Amino acid sequence: MKNILITGGAGFIGSSLALKLIDRGYSVTVLDCLSEQIHTKNPEFNSPLYRRILGVVTFIKGDITNRFDIEKAIENQDAIVHLAAETGTGQSMYEIERYNKVNVAGTALLLDVLVNQKNRVKKFVLASSRAVYGEGKYQNSNAEIVFPAHRNLDLMQKGIFEMTDQNGEILHPLPTSEDFKLHPTSFYGLTKLQQEQMVKLVCPTIAVDFVILRYQNVYGAEQSLVNPYTGILSIFSTQILNGKNINVFEDGLPTRDFINIEDTVEATIRSLEMDAANNQTINVGTGIATTVQSVAENLVEKYQKNVDVSVSGNFRIGDIRHNFADISLMKKFLNFEPKVSFQQGIQSFTEWVLNQPLLGNNFEASIEEMKQKGFLKT
């Protein structure tokens, strides 16, 4: 396996993966539409993510929803890493048509071309998401595993944000395993679940091995600092460096599983190289729950800026409360566990950010947009 196609390969994860694969002797082709939300206008001059792969990979500017672009991109490829997707959880709740077109129809078209056009692709790696789980895995007071659905909006408006059972007792979060019930609470999560289902159905019929990687919250150097819809460390960093106070939603205690880009890339490469991973679905995370408030406070401390971290009680429809990964299968099938601790990762991330030009802040506009659509409650 020598030639690798990365769809969405000019993005944060894709460009990092492409450069590491090049270092390891692979030939890499990138198919990317250079979305303005990620790369801004004039990406040839203004997008560090795009510029870092220029002249290093074979680049095709094209769209995952365009058959001709896909047919061109898969020529002579041995494997595909499918990253091309719209990724903003909150934004997906009111940009339904766009998210469906890119994530669902785009993946369907890619698989359709693989079925109907002669090619030599033997492996397909899908970048999925923790969002397919919706709320994570929980245990009730009787030590029973439960599958909570959406949180009650009336309770959230009263400031009760933790998951509760039908008797009002608070549930205890557990690491979420791959066999956990799948019930997305955002449209983005639903599109990732549909991607998974299509890949599992189609790839075996054409003798293509697949690996589905459910990424947790990926962060690190080179992450886009201009996209206000995804990447909590980048969003908070841009706010802080522009002298804006941080508004932490809910009670500040939602948790996420933050995995560094270096570990994410290594796990992805292993999924390409290791036969043990074939036809498996694997969480890619650390298994450690970190509160959103602690992320904000860590960043303020690292940047040494005089801004406040306020816990507002605001909340977004579609957000989950807790989700952190059970990484047993990553250890088993990829023979890998993360090497970069959150403290190490946040240190290297903030050092990188401080060496970047200070960019304008689009977050407040995105928040106002969500308010107007009715998906941000204050």
C-alpha positions in Angstrom: 0.0 0.0 0.0 1.8 3.0 -1.3 -0.6 5.6 -2.6 -3.1 7.2 -0.1 -6.0 9.6 -0.9 -7.1 11.9 1.9 -10.4 13.6 1.3 -10.5 16.8 3.3 -6.8 16.6 3.5 -6.1 20.3 3.7 -7.9 20.5 7.1 -6.4 20.3 10.5 -6.3 16.5 10.9 -5.9 15.8 7.2 -2.9 18.1 6.6 -1.1 16.7 9.7 -1.8 13.2 8.5 -0.6 13.9 5.0 2.8 15.3 6.2 3.4 12.4 8.5 2.6 9.9 5.7 4.9 11.7 3.4 7.7 11.4 6.0 7.0 7.7 6.2 7.5 7.2 2.4 3.9 7.2 1.2 2.6 9.1 -1.9 -0.3 11.3 -0.8 -3.1 12.8 -2.8 -5.4 15.4 -1.2 -8.9 16.2 -2.4 -10.2 19.4 -0.7 -12.6 22.2 -1.6 -10.8 24.7 0.6 -13.9 25.7 2.5 -13.9 29.4 3.4 -15.1 28.7 6.9 -11.8 26.8 7.6 -9.4 28.4 5.1 -10.7 32.0 4.8 -10.7 33.8 1.4 -7.7 33.4 -0.8 -6.3 30.3 0.9 -3.2 30.3 -1.3 -2.1 33.3 0.8 -4.2 33.2 3.9 -4.6 29.5 4.9 -1.6 28.1 6.9 -3.2 24.6 6.7 -3.4 24.7 3.0 0.0 26.2 2.5 1.8 23.6 4.7 0.9 20.8 2.2 1.5 22.9 -1.0 4.2 21.3 -3.2 4.4 18.3 -0.8 1.3 16.3 -1.8 -0.6 15.9 -5.1 -3.4 18.4 -4.6 -6.8 18.3 -6.3 -9.1 21.3 -5.6 -12.4 19.6 -5.8 -15.6 18.8 -4.0 -16.7 15.5 -2.4 -20.1 16.1 -3.9 -18.7 16.2 -7.4 -18.4 12.8 -9.2 -15.8 14.0 -11.7 -13.5 15.2 -8.8 -13.8 11.9 -7.0 -13.2 9.8 -10.2 -10.0 11.8 -10.8 -8.9 11.6 -7.2 -9.2 7.8 -6.7 -7.1 6.9 -9.8 -4.1 4.7 -8.7 -5.0 4.9 -5.0 -4.4 2.0 -2.7 -6.3 3.4 0.3 -8.6 6.2 1.2 -8.8 8.2 4.4 -12.2 9.9 4.3 -12.1 13.1 6.4 -14.1 15.5 4.1 -17.0 16.7 6.2 -18.8 19.7 7.8 -18.0 19.5 11.5 -19.7 22.1 13.6 -22.1 20.4 16.0 -24.1 23.4 16.9 -24.1 24.8 13.3 -25.4 21.4 12.0 -28.7 22.0 13.8 -29.7 24.8 11.5 -27.5 24.1 8.4 -29.2 20.7 7.8 -29.2 20.7 4.1 -25.5 21.6 3.8 -24.4 19.0 6.4 -26.5 16.3 4.7 -25.1 17.2 1.2 -21.5 17.1 2.2 -21.4 14.4 4.9 -24.1 12.0 3.8 -24.5 12.5 0.0 -20.8 13.1 -0.4 -19.9 9.8 1.3 -22.6 8.0 -0.7 -21.1 9.4 -3.9 -17.6 8.4 -3.0 -18.8 4.9 -2.3 -20.8 4.9 -5.5 -17.7 5.7 -7.5 -15.7 3.0 -5.7 -18.4 0.5 -6.7 -18.8 1.5 -10.3 -15.4 2.8 -11.4 -12.4 0.4 -11.9 -9.9 1.1 -9.1 -7.3 -0.6 -6.9 -8.5 0.7 -3.5 -8.1 -2.0 -0.8 -8.7 0.0 2.4 -11.1 2.7 3.5 -10.6 4.6 6.7 -13.6 6.7 7.8 -13.1 9.6 10.2 -16.2 9.3 12.4 -16.9 11.0 15.7 -17.8 10.6 19.3 -21.0 12.5 18.3 -22.6 9.2 17.1 -23.0 8.2 20.8 -25.0 11.3 21.8 -24.8 11.3 25.5 -22.1 9.0 26.8 -22.4 5.8 28.9 -23.9 6.1 32.3 -24.6 4.1 35.5 -27.6 4.6 37.8 -27.7 4.2 41.6 -28.4 0.5 41.2 -25.2 0.0 39.2 -27.2 -0.6 36.0 -25.9 0.7 32.7 -28.4 3.2 31.2 -28.8 4.9 27.8 -30.0 8.4 28.5 -31.5 10.3 25.5 -31.7 14.1 25.1 -31.6 16.2 28.3 -34.8 17.8 29.4 -34.9 21.4 28.3 -37.1 22.5 31.2 -34.6 21.2 33.7 -31.7 22.8 31.8 -33.4 26.2 31.9 -33.7 25.7 35.7 -29.9 25.1 35.8 -30.0 21.3 36.2 -27.5 20.1 33.6 -26.4 16.7 34.8 -28.0 13.6 33.3 -30.8 12.2 35.6 -33.0 9.2 35.6 -36.7 9.2 35.6 -36.7 9.6 39.4 -34.5 12.6 39.2 -31.4 10.9 40.5 -28.1 12.0 38.9 -26.4 9.4 36.7 -22.7 8.6 36.9 -20.8 8.9 33.6 -18.6 5.9 32.4 -16.1 5.5 29.6 -18.1 4.9 26.4 -17.3 1.7 24.5 -17.8 1.1 20.8 -20.7 -1.3 21.4 -22.6 1.4 23.3 -26.1 2.4 22.0 -25.8 4.9 19.1 -28.3 7.8 19.5 -26.9 11.1 18.2 -28.3 14.3 19.7 -27.1 16.6 16.9 -27.6 16.5 13.2 -23.8 16.3 12.8 -23.8 13.2 14.9 -26.6 11.7 12.8 -24.6 12.3 9.6 -21.6 10.6 11.0 -23.7 7.6 12.0 -25.1 7.4 8.5 -21.5 7.5 7.1 -20.6 4.6 9.3 -23.6 2.6 8.2 -22.9 3.1 4.5 -19.3 2.2 4.8 -20.1 -1.0 6.8 -22.7 -2.0 4.2 -20.8 -1.2 1.0 -17.1 -1.9 1.6 -17.5 -5.7 2.2 -19.4 -6.0 -1.1 -16.4 -4.8 -3.1 -13.7 -6.5 -1.1 -12.5 -3.3 0.5 -11.4 -3.5 4.2 -12.7 -0.6 6.3 -11.7 1.0 9.6 -14.0 3.4 11.4 -12.3 5.7 13.8 -14.5 7.6 16.3 -12.4 10.6 17.0 -12.9 12.4 20.3 -12.0 16.1 20.7 -8.9 16.5 18.6 -6.7 19.6 19.3 -3.1 20.8 18.8 -0.8 22.9 16.8 -1.9 24.0 13.3 -5.6 23.8 14.3 -7.7 26.5 12.5 -7.9 29.7 14.6 -10.6 31.2 12.4 -13.4 28.6 12.5 -15.8 29.7 15.2 -17.9 26.5 15.1 -15.5 23.8 16.1 -12.3 23.3 18.2 -12.9 24.6 21.7 -9.2 25.3 22.5 -8.9 27.4 19.3 -12.1 29.2 20.0 -11.1 30.0 23.6 -7.6 31.0 22.5 -8.8 33.5 20.0 -11.2 35.0 22.5 -8.5 35.3 25.2 -5.9 36.8 22.9 -8.4 39.4 21.7 -9.1 40.4 25.2 -12.6 38.9 25.4 -13.9 37.3 28.5 -14.8 33.6 28.2 -18.4 32.5 28.5 -18.4 28.9 29.7 -21.7 27.3 29.0 -23.9 25.4 31.5 -22.3 25.1 34.9 -18.8 24.8 33.4 -18.7 21.1 34.2 -19.5 19.3 30.9 -16.6 17.0 30.1 -14.8 16.0 26.9 -12.0 13.6 25.9 -9.2 15.8 24.4 -6.7 13.9 22.3 -3.7 15.6 20.8 -3.2 15.7 17.0 0.1 13.8 17.2 -1.6 10.8 18.9 -4.6 11.1 16.5 -2.4 11.0 13.4 -0.4 8.0 14.8 -3.6 6.1 15.5 -4.9 6.8 12.0 -1.7 5.6 10.3 -1.8 2.4 12.4 -5.4 1.9 11.2 -4.0 2.0 7.6 -1.0 -0.2 8.2 -2.3 -2.9 10.6 -4.4 -5.8 9.4 -5.7 -6.3 12.9 -7.7 -3.1 12.5 -9.5 -4.3 9.4 -13.3 -4.0 9.6 -13.2 -2.7 13.2 -14.8 0.4 14.8 -12.4 2.0 17.2 -12.5 5.0 19.6 -9.6 7.4 19.2 -9.3 9.2 22.5 -7.5 9.2 25.8 -10.2 7.9 28.1 -9.8 10.9 30.4 -12.7 13.3 31.1 -11.7 17.0 31.3 -14.1 19.8 32.2 -14.7 22.7 29.8 -14.2 25.1 32.6 -10.7 23.7 33.4 -9.8 24.0 29.7 -10.7 27.7 29.8 -8.8 28.3 33.1 -5.7 26.5 31.8 -5.6 28.6 28.7 -6.0 31.9 30.6 -3.2 30.9 32.8 -0.9 29.9 29.9 -1.5 33.1 28.0 -1.3 35.2 31.2 -4.1 37.5 30.0 -6.4 39.4 32.3 -9.7 38.1 31.2 -12.5 36.5 33.2 -13.9 33.0 32.9 -17.6 33.3 33.6 -19.9 30.3 34.0 -23.1 31.6 32.4 -25.7 28.9 32.5 -26.2 29.4 28.7 -26.6 26.2 26.8 -26.9 24.9 23.2 -29.5 22.5 22.0 -27.7 19.4 20.7 -24.7 19.6 23.1 -24.0 16.6 25.2 -23.1 16.6 28.9 -20.4 14.0 29.2 -18.5 11.7 26.8 -15.1 10.1 27.2 -13.8 7.1 25.4 -13.2 3.5 26.4 -9.9 3.0 24.5 -9.6 -0.8 25.0 -10.0 -1.5 21.3 -7.5 1.1 20.3 -5.0 -0.7 22.5 -6.0 -4.1 21.2 -6.3 -3.5 17.4 -3.9 -0.6 16.9 -1.5 -1.6 19.7 -1.5 2.0 20.7 -2.4 4.3 23.6 -1.9 8.1 23.7 1.5 9.5 24.5 0.7 13.2 24.9 -0.8 14.2 28.2 -3.3 17.1 28.2 -0.9 19.3 30.2 1.9 18.6 27.6 -0.5 19.1 24.8 -1.9 22.4 26.0 1.6 23.7 26.6 2.7 23.0 23.1 -0.5 24.2 21.7 -0.4 27.6 23.4 3.3 28.0 22.5 2.3 27.5 18.9 -0.7 29.9 19.1 1.5 32.7 20.5 3.7 32.5 17.4 0.7 33.0 15.1 -0.6 36.3 13.9 -3.5 37.6 16.0 -6.6 37.0 14.1 -10.1 38.6 14.3 -12.7 37.1 16.5 -15.7 35.5 14.7 -17.0 33.6 17.7 -19.5 36.3 18.9 -21.1 36.4 15.4 -21.5 32.7 15.5 -23.1 32.9 18.9 -25.5 35.6 17.7 -26.4 33.4 14.8 -27.2 30.5 17.1 -29.3 32.8 19.2 -31.3 34.0 16.3 -32.0 30.4 15.1 -33.2 29.5 18.6 -30.4 26.9 19.4 -28.6 28.9 22.1 -30.6 29.4 25.3 -29.6 32.2 27.7 
